[in-house]
């Protein structure tokens, strides 16, 4: 009944709601409750103050405090629990040895296209957790043919994630939330786990930052820290990094973002410098004294001073067309053409033996 209700509220098929918490009676349901706590800490739902009129002062104060904290990630529909990640088999019938994410978060509008979340109640050893991470890695590396016949990672056939940048396509990140219930010390387990899984998460240095192509980003935090500070708090430690960060920083690559920002700024400075240089050059471009148009690059170059042996430009203040007209006019002035003289229309002189004279002789 609970799964059916969740299916109705979230608008999803019942099959996507996970499975009943078998064994909850034996364990006291500590793990399902921890999953719920982590989900709420990531979601950080805001109460509607308009619906709290008439409530006691302490309730109103708590509600206002919840409204004032930084927002969480996504909506309730952004979260799925007990999500099978098949190493073999299918989505609906995963094979043995497959992984199962306690939470799968998809909130691309908040900068988290896909995040797997694993809750540990501090009962499992570092070796057991490392075996789980091996399953996550095998699932992320698994490729299948998509509906269009193209082979791609299996997880990309279900979830949309932007393509990584050139030569840097990490797998979806994994968040481990340690809940201090069991006897194991999280700090000790985390140190051992980082060493055991180093081959999965360690990137390689490149130009002041690290690339994580084909790697699995692993981030850890504590349940109490997550509940107190939420995803916007600097309470997340990514394996391989020396300091705590916010969740978005931990699953991202801030040093590469800063590097890319510097590259963009440098290119923008070069563009502005080139544009200013072009503007200054255009301001110096000569204008034809005859027609007023600006010189072409070829004409401008022809009018500039050349070497000692070069011919001197005869009309440096004129464009090509005006120069041609000026040269033509000068040549006409130097070599005037003889004027055309019309001949008088007189009767031509006839020879002595002409026809009209012979009439008088006859």
Number of C-alpha atoms within 10 A of each C-alpha: 7 9 16 13 12 15 16 12 11 16 10 14 12 15 11 16 20 14 12 12 11 9 9 13 9 8 10 10 13 15 18 18 12 20 22 15 18 26 24 17 21 23 20 23 16 16 15 10 11 6 8 12 8 8 10 9 9 9 12 16 12 11 16 15 12 15 16 9 14 14 17 18 26 20 15 15 13 16 20 20 21 21 18 21 24 25 23 16 12 12 15 11 10 16 15 10 15 18 24 20 20 23 22 21 24 23 17 15 9 12 14 19 17 20 20 22 25 22 21 23 18 18 16 13 17 22 14 12 19 17 16 18 21 17 19 24 20 18 21 22 18 14 17 15 12 14 8 6 8 10 12 14 17 21 21 15 14 10 10 12 14 9 9 11 10 7 10 15 16 19 24 23 22 23 23 22 25 27 23 16 14 13 10 15 14 23 11 11 17 19 12 15 20 19 13 16 20 15 11 19 23 21 20 10 10 9 8 9 15 16 19 19 18 19 22 26 23 25 23 22 21 21 22 16 18 24 17 13 17 25 23 19 17 19 20 26 23 25 21 15 11 8 12 17 19 17 25 17 16 24 23 16 15 14 13 16 12 13 15 12 12 12 12 12 12 12 12 12 12 12 12 12 12 12 12 12 12 12 12 11 10 11 9 9 14 20 16 18 13 13 11 11 12 16 18 14 10 9 15 18 11 13 18 10 12 12 7 7 6 8 9 14 12 10 14 18 17 25 23 17 11 16 17 13 11 14 13 11 11 11 10 10 10 8 8 8 8 6 6 6 6 6 6 6 6 6 6 6 7 10 8 9 8 10 10 10 12 10 8 7 6 5
